[in-house]
Amino acid sequence: MQQTRLGRTTQYNQLALAVDLIAERIRAFGAPAPGSSWMLRSLLA
């Protein structure tokens, strides 16, 4: 159980970092970045 939680925590942290990096790139182009990963996902669909 502990390993499962650790794995999920690691995945969550990696995903959060990726979303932050994508938001920074979007802002670098002068566009407003989405406020959540859900909003980002809706823009990509």
C-alpha positions as CSV (number, residue, x, y, z in Angstrom):
1,M,0.0,0.0,0.0
2,Q,2.8,2.4,0.9
3,Q,4.5,1.8,-2.5
4,T,1.2,2.5,-4.3
5,R,0.8,5.8,-2.5
6,L,4.5,6.7,-3.2
7,G,4.0,5.9,-6.9
8,R,0.9,8.1,-7.1
9,T,2.5,10.9,-5.3
10,T,5.5,10.8,-7.7
11,Q,3.2,10.8,-10.7
12,Y,1.1,13.7,-9.3
13,N,4.3,15.7,-8.7
14,Q,5.6,15.0,-12.2
15,L,2.3,16.0,-13.7
16,A,2.1,19.2,-11.7
17,L,5.6,20.1,-12.9
18,A,4.7,19.4,-16.5
19,V,1.6,21.5,-16.3
20,D,3.6,24.4,-14.8
21,L,6.1,24.2,-17.6
22,I,3.4,24.2,-20.3
23,A,1.7,27.2,-18.6
24,E,5.1,29.1,-18.6
25,R,5.5,28.4,-22.4
26,I,2.0,29.6,-23.1
27,R,2.6,32.8,-21.1
28,A,5.9,33.3,-23.0
29,F,3.8,33.6,-26.2
30,G,1.8,36.3,-24.5
31,A,-1.4,34.3,-24.1
32,P,-3.2,33.7,-20.8
33,A,-2.4,30.3,-19.4
34,P,-5.2,28.0,-18.3
35,G,-5.7,28.0,-14.5
36,S,-5.9,24.2,-14.2
37,S,-4.9,21.0,-15.9
38,W,-8.6,20.5,-16.7
39,M,-8.8,23.8,-18.5
40,L,-5.6,22.9,-20.4
41,R,-7.0,19.6,-21.4
42,S,-10.2,21.3,-22.8
43,L,-8.1,23.6,-25.0
44,L,-6.2,20.6,-26.5
45,A,-9.3,18.6,-27.4
